[in-house]
Amino acid sequence: MEERITELEMRFMQQQNTLEELDATVCHQANIIDRLQREVETLKDLCRSFAPSINRTADEEEPPPHY
């Protein structure tokens, strides 16, 4: 009986360690995702700030060929 209890305690400790490792991994990944979302928003804002054309103003811009 004592061996069974010891075995169960060992399994419990292994599972506890695994859960702690998984929690740390999930937290780390959540931080990375948050950072990447901020970077994407920054890039989107940067792209919106670009003029329609680098060489021409909006008045000089020719309409696309399908018009």
Secondary structure, 3 states (H helix, E strand, C coil): CHHHHHHHHHHHHHHHHHHHHHHHHHHHHHHHHHHHHHHHHHHHHHHHHCCCCCCCCCCCCCCCCCC
